Amino acid sequence: MSDAERAMTAPRTSERGAATRSSLLTAAREVFVSKGFAEAGVTDMVARADASVGSLYHHFSGKADLYLTLFEEFQARQWERTKQAARAARAAGESDPMRVFVAAARAYLDGCLEERELAALFLRGDGPPGFEVVMRDRLRTWAQRNAALFEDQRALVVVVTGALAAAVSEVVLTGDRDLAEETLSIIGQIRPAASAGGATSG
């Protein structure tokens, strides 16, 4: 094959590989959602994707890799949603960090509801070995981002991050959008306590 022919074939091969990878992820998502991680089988995923076992192992190292890829891609979409919401709030003239946080949190909860089956999969606790560490690290990263927003008011960060994490679990479990809005309304009223050093006697 000439260099010119190889150059023309490469994009088609690349597109075909990307399509196979996408089909395998879609199939894995369906199988994980219906069976959970422990009961999900590679053969089920391959059959559903109309692919070969060899193609699965060409793109992924195995079942755990598929699960973690789904998680990372979901988190990337969520990060993009929250980033855009925070940016839009600021562009609209919002300067209160709590209101910016609530706008971003609303986008995160909306994403959880939009992809509820996938969000529920990750909250179920049925993941590959070590996944709880991945989740804990993700929560820590999330708290660090909030710390930057709230200028390192640590107690406030702990409270709002914990409240939103609990809200995510409940909203994903129930699918209740009204509950999401009520929770955000309450979180939006949280303010740091006045420091004792700032108090004055009458």
Phi, psi and chi 1 to 4 in degrees:
 res  aa     phi    psi   chi1   chi2   chi3   chi4
   1 MET       -  134.4 -175.1 -175.6  -71.2      -
   2 SER   -74.8  165.9   69.7      -      -      -
   3 ASP   -60.4  -38.7  -72.3  -14.1      -      -
   4 ALA   -64.3  -42.6      -      -      -      -
   5 GLU   -66.1  -40.0  -73.3  171.5  -34.6      -
   6 ARG   -62.6  -41.7 -100.1 -165.2  -66.2  -84.8
   7 ALA   -62.8  -36.0      -      -      -      -
   8 MET   -75.5  -32.6  -70.4  173.2   66.1      -
   9 THR   -76.2  -34.2  -54.1      -      -      -
  10 ALA   -55.3  -47.7      -      -      -      -
  11 PRO   -62.0  -38.0  -23.4   33.1      -      -
  12 ARG   -64.5  -41.9  -76.6 -158.7  -61.3  -87.6
  13 THR   -63.9  -41.6  -55.0      -      -      -
  14 SER   -64.1  -43.5  176.3      -      -      -
  15 GLU   -63.3  -41.4  -76.0  168.7   20.4      -
  16 ARG   -64.7  -41.4 -167.0  158.6   55.8 -114.6
  17 GLY   -63.3  -41.6      -      -      -      -
  18 ALA   -65.1  -39.0      -      -      -      -
  19 ALA   -66.1  -40.8      -      -      -      -
  20 THR   -64.0  -44.7  -59.5      -      -      -
  21 ARG   -59.3  -45.3 -177.6 -177.6 -175.7  -80.8
  22 SER   -63.0  -42.5  178.8      -      -      -
  23 SER   -63.0  -40.0  -65.0      -      -      -
  24 LEU   -65.9  -40.3  -74.8  163.9      -      -
  25 LEU   -66.4  -41.1  -80.4  171.9      -      -
  26 THR   -62.3  -44.8  -60.4      -      -      -
  27 ALA   -64.1  -43.6      -      -      -      -
  28 ALA   -60.9  -43.1      -      -      -      -
  29 ARG   -57.5  -47.5  172.9 -179.9  176.2  151.4
  30 GLU   -62.8  -42.5  -68.5  167.1   -0.6      -
  31 VAL   -70.3  -44.0  173.6      -      -      -
  32 PHE   -60.9  -43.2  -75.6  137.8      -      -
  33 VAL   -64.1  -40.9  164.3      -      -      -
  34 SER   -81.4  -30.6   63.2      -      -      -
  35 LYS  -115.9  -17.5  -66.3 -171.0  170.9 -174.3
  36 GLY    84.2  165.4      -      -      -      -
  37 PHE   -65.5  -47.6  177.3   80.0      -      -
  38 ALA   -60.0  -40.7      -      -      -      -
  39 GLU   -89.0  -11.7  -64.0  -60.2  -41.4      -
  40 ALA   -69.1  139.0      -      -      -      -
  41 GLY  -117.6  143.0      -      -      -      -
  42 VAL   -58.7  -37.3  164.0      -      -      -
  43 THR   -64.1  -36.6   49.8      -      -      -
  44 ASP   -61.7  -44.5  -63.6  -31.0      -      -
  45 MET   -65.7  -45.1  -62.1  170.5 -167.0      -
  46 VAL   -62.3  -43.8  166.8      -      -      -
  47 ALA   -63.3  -43.2      -      -      -      -
  48 ARG   -67.0  -33.9 -161.8  173.2  -72.8 -127.6
  49 ALA   -84.4   -6.2      -      -      -      -
  50 ASP    55.0   46.8 -165.2   22.1      -      -
  51 ALA  -126.2 -178.5      -      -      -      -
  52 SER  -105.6  158.6   66.8      -      -      -
  53 VAL   -60.1  -38.1  172.4      -      -      -
  54 GLY   -60.3  -40.4      -      -      -      -
  55 SER   -68.1  -34.7   67.0      -      -      -
  56 LEU   -62.3  -46.5 -174.2  147.6      -      -
  57 TYR   -76.0  -12.9  -75.6  105.2      -      -
  58 HIS   -72.9  -37.2  172.7   72.8      -      -
  59 HIS   -95.5  -28.4  -68.1  -76.4      -      -
  60 PHE  -136.7  154.0  -56.2   96.9      -      -
  61 SER   -81.9  -10.3   61.3      -      -      -
  62 GLY   156.5 -164.7      -      -      -      -
  63 LYS   -61.7  -43.5 -172.5  168.8   76.8  164.1
  64 ALA   -63.9  -39.0      -      -      -      -
  65 ASP   -63.3  -40.9 -168.9   17.0      -      -
  66 LEU   -60.7  -45.8  -81.2  158.9      -      -
  67 TYR   -61.6  -48.2 -173.7   98.9      -      -
  68 LEU   -67.5  -33.5  -68.3  170.5      -      -
  69 THR   -66.2  -43.0  -59.4      -      -      -
  70 LEU   -59.3  -41.8  -75.2  168.3      -      -
  71 PHE   -64.4  -48.1  175.6   72.2      -      -
  72 GLU   -64.2  -38.8  -68.8  -59.1  -24.2      -
  73 GLU   -69.7  -37.0  -69.6 -171.4   -3.0      -
  74 PHE   -63.5  -46.0  172.2   68.7      -      -
  75 GLN   -63.3  -36.2  -71.0  -62.4  -27.4      -
  76 ALA   -64.5  -41.6      -      -      -      -
  77 ARG   -64.3  -41.2  -70.3 -170.2  -63.5  -84.2
  78 GLN   -64.4  -41.8  -70.6  -69.7   74.4      -
  79 TRP   -62.2  -40.9  168.5 -126.1      -      -
  80 GLU   -65.5  -41.4 -163.9   55.2   38.5      -
  81 ARG   -60.4  -47.7  -74.1  173.3  176.6  125.9
  82 THR   -69.7  -37.5   56.6      -      -      -
  83 LYS   -64.1  -44.4 -169.3  168.8   64.3  172.5
  84 GLN   -64.7  -39.7  -74.5  180.0    5.6      -
  85 ALA   -65.7  -43.1      -      -      -      -
  86 ALA   -64.5  -41.2      -      -      -      -
  87 ARG   -64.2  -41.8 -168.0  177.1  -68.3  147.6
  88 ALA   -64.9  -40.1      -      -      -      -
  89 ALA   -62.2  -43.7      -      -      -      -
  90 ARG   -66.9  -39.3  -70.6 -166.4 -178.3   99.7
  91 ALA   -64.3  -28.5      -      -      -      -
  92 ALA   -81.9    2.8      -      -      -      -
  93 GLY    98.6    7.3      -      -      -      -
  94 GLU   -76.7  126.8 -171.7   54.6   73.3      -
  95 SER  -119.0  -11.1   58.3      -      -      -
  96 ASP   -73.1  116.9  178.7   -2.1      -      -
  97 PRO   -55.2  -36.0  -22.3   32.0      -      -
  98 MET   -66.8  -39.2 -177.1   57.2   77.3      -
  99 ARG   -68.9  -35.7  -68.6 -156.1 -178.4  102.6
 100 VAL   -64.8  -43.2  173.8      -      -      -
 101 PHE   -60.2  -45.1  173.4   79.7      -      -
 102 VAL   -63.8  -39.1  166.8      -      -      -
 103 ALA   -61.2  -43.8      -      -      -      -
 104 ALA   -67.7  -40.1      -      -      -      -
 105 ALA   -64.4  -37.9      -      -      -      -
 106 ARG   -61.7  -42.9  179.4  176.2  -72.5  110.3
 107 ALA   -62.8  -38.0      -      -      -      -
 108 TYR   -65.4  -45.6 -169.5   93.4      -      -
 109 LEU   -65.7  -38.8  -74.9  167.8      -      -
 110 ASP   -60.8  -40.7  -76.2  -13.0      -      -
 111 GLY   -63.6  -39.0      -      -      -      -
 112 CYS   -63.5  -38.7  -74.9      -      -      -
 113 LEU   -73.2  -37.3  -73.0  167.9      -      -
 114 GLU   -65.5  -36.9 -170.8  178.4  -45.4      -
 115 GLU  -117.5   49.6  -58.6 -170.4   55.2      -
 116 ARG   -60.6  -41.6 -170.9  178.4  161.5 -155.8
 117 GLU   -60.9  -40.9  -74.7 -173.9  -23.1      -
 118 LEU   -71.0  -43.8 -161.6   56.5      -      -
 119 ALA   -59.4  -41.6      -      -      -      -
 120 ALA   -65.1  -36.9      -      -      -      -
 121 LEU   -57.4  -44.4  170.9   67.8      -      -
 122 PHE   -75.6  -23.5  -58.8  131.7      -      -
 123 LEU   -87.4  -12.0  -70.7  172.0      -      -
 124 ARG   -68.6  -24.3 -148.2 -178.4  -75.8  160.8
 125 GLY    87.3    2.5      -      -      -      -
 126 ASP  -104.3   77.5  171.7   27.6      -      -
 127 GLY  -125.7 -177.5      -      -      -      -
 128 PRO   -68.0  161.4   21.3  -29.3      -      -
 129 PRO   -54.0  133.4  -24.1   33.0      -      -
 130 GLY    88.0   -2.2      -      -      -      -
 131 PHE   -66.0  -30.1 -176.8   63.1      -      -
 132 GLU   -62.7  -30.5   64.5  -79.1   -2.2      -
 133 VAL   -69.2  -41.0  176.3      -      -      -
 134 VAL   -59.8  -44.9  173.6      -      -      -
 135 MET   -63.2  -41.7  -72.7  -73.1  -82.2      -
 136 ARG   -65.3  -41.9 -155.8  159.2   48.4 -119.0
 137 ASP   -63.6  -38.2  -73.7  -12.8      -      -
 138 ARG   -65.1  -40.1 -174.4   63.9   57.3  154.7
 139 LEU   -65.4  -37.9 -171.6   60.5      -      -
 140 ARG   -65.4  -41.7 -168.7  175.7  -63.0  116.5
 141 THR   -63.0  -41.9  -58.9      -      -      -
 142 TRP   -61.1  -44.5 -174.8   20.5      -      -
 143 ALA   -63.4  -37.2      -      -      -      -
 144 GLN   -65.9  -38.4  -74.3  166.0   -8.7      -
 145 ARG   -65.1  -40.7  -74.7  174.5 -178.8  155.2
 146 ASN   -64.8  -36.7  -66.6  -20.6      -      -
 147 ALA   -60.6  -38.5      -      -      -      -
 148 ALA   -66.1  -39.4      -      -      -      -
 149 LEU   -65.2  -40.5 -176.1   64.0      -      -
 150 PHE   -97.8   19.4  -68.4  117.0      -      -
 151 GLU    52.6   46.7  -62.0  177.8  -11.6      -
 152 ASP    59.5   33.2  -68.0  -41.0      -      -
 153 GLN   -82.0   86.8  -64.6  171.8   20.1      -
 154 ARG   -57.4  -45.2  -71.3 -179.3   59.4 -154.5
 155 ALA   -62.6  -41.0      -      -      -      -
 156 LEU   -64.0  -41.9 -178.6   60.8      -      -
 157 VAL   -60.8  -44.5  169.9      -      -      -
 158 VAL   -60.0  -45.0  168.5      -      -      -
 159 VAL   -66.5  -50.9  169.8      -      -      -
 160 VAL   -71.1  -36.1  -62.5      -      -      -
 161 THR   -66.2  -44.3  -56.7      -      -      -
 162 GLY   -64.6  -41.5      -      -      -      -
 163 ALA   -63.8  -42.6      -      -      -      -
 164 LEU   -69.8  -37.5 -172.5   56.0      -      -
 165 ALA   -60.7  -42.5      -      -      -      -
 166 ALA   -65.9  -39.8      -      -      -      -
 167 ALA   -63.7  -41.2      -      -      -      -
 168 VAL   -58.1  -47.7  165.9      -      -      -
 169 SER   -58.6  -46.8  -64.8      -      -      -
 170 GLU   -69.2  -42.5 -164.9   62.2   28.0      -
 171 VAL   -67.5  -41.0  167.0      -      -      -
 172 VAL   -64.3  -40.1  167.3      -      -      -
 173 LEU   -64.0  -44.6  180.0   68.7      -      -
 174 THR   -95.2  -25.6   62.4      -      -      -
 175 GLY    71.2   19.9      -      -      -      -
 176 ASP   -89.9  102.5 -170.8  -21.8      -      -
 177 ARG   -68.2  -34.7 -169.3  171.5  -71.4  -84.2
 178 ASP   -62.5  -40.1  -70.6  -20.3      -      -
 179 LEU   -61.6  -39.3  176.3   63.0      -      -
 180 ALA   -59.9  -46.0      -      -      -      -
 181 GLU   -66.8  -40.8  -77.7  -57.1  -40.1      -
 182 GLU   -63.0  -42.5  -73.2  172.3   31.1      -
 183 THR   -62.8  -44.0  -56.1      -      -      -
 184 LEU   -64.0  -36.7  -70.9  172.5      -      -
 185 SER   -61.8  -41.7  176.1      -      -      -
 186 ILE   -69.8  -45.7  -67.6  167.3      -      -
 187 ILE   -58.5  -39.1  -69.7  173.3      -      -
 188 GLY   -63.5  -18.2      -      -      -      -
 189 GLN   -91.0   -7.8  -65.2  171.8   47.8      -
 190 ILE   -71.3  134.3  -61.3  171.0      -      -
 191 ARG  -135.5  152.8  -69.6  -66.6 -179.4  -86.7
 192 PRO   -63.6  145.5   21.3  -30.5      -      -
 193 ALA   -68.4  146.6      -      -      -      -
 194 ALA   -66.5  138.2      -      -      -      -
 195 SER   -71.2  147.1   64.1      -      -      -
 196 ALA   -62.1  -32.8      -      -      -      -
 197 GLY   -66.2  -20.0      -      -      -      -
 198 GLY   -87.9   -5.9      -      -      -      -
 199 ALA   -76.2  146.1      -      -      -      -
 200 THR  -123.0  146.9   57.2      -      -      -
 201 SER   -88.9  150.8   55.7      -      -      -
 202 GLY   -84.7      -      -      -      -      -
